[in-house]
Amino acid sequence: MQTLLKRMVQRRDKLSQLEKQVFDYIIRNPETVAGLKLDELSKRLYVSTATISRTCRQLGFRGFQDMKFALEQHVVKDKPVVPSGSPGSFLSAHLDRFRREMEHTLALADQDKMKQAAEWIYKSIDVEFFGVGSSFAPCLDAAKKLMFAGKMCSAREDWDELRCAAASLGPKDTAILVSFSGETVYIKEFAHILLVRKVKTIAITGNEPNRLQEMADLSFRVGIEHCYYGELDMCSRFPFIMILDAIILAYLEQVKK
């Protein structure tokens, strides 16, 4: 939670006095805000819903629901999942999590940006996917689909190979970077190389404002909740695949034209 709040605090100076009042309440009561509806927060603070939504956008979110979801994720992260209760109720809770992640990812989906990404892929000489750790699997899946669709592309797992690939791309190429946090050291390093090389970049990250989004030419957010089973990271990666599949489908439509 502290990392998210720290990023939000860095944007406080850009707010108006009224927006700062909203911001200060959010910072002091993040868990409370995560459980409120927009109109409930409006009544509690004696400000309009429009003011709250505007404040959220100034903080780097698409709106109140977007910010609320980010807060909810950190509330869950700060309270790791511990197996308890009957197996049925435990499994149901996670199925509900999958549903929330899918619904939020679809709510964040921007079809115009997907069509733009598809057009870049269509016009590119080379397409390279960048994902490390758990984010590599969605990249590999997308690369295989795109290759079978007739577009030559690559998804490499070795970090040194990824670094060399980034350095070999140019303005006529497209790079797709996938990262849950958007703050992974290697991914930011690759993004910087791509920026210097003037490569068109598409970032797909988790819901929080992050550095990778700021560096990319085009960015998508997905709804992924933090989830740990003991020490095992059970965070979903299917929201990444949803967005990548949608971009590939838009590419197939582009090819037909």
Summary of the structure (lengths in Angstrom):
residues: 257
radius of gyration: 19.5
end to end distance: 46.5
largest distance: 56.4
contacts: 818
relative contact order: 0.13
helix: 61%
strand: 11%
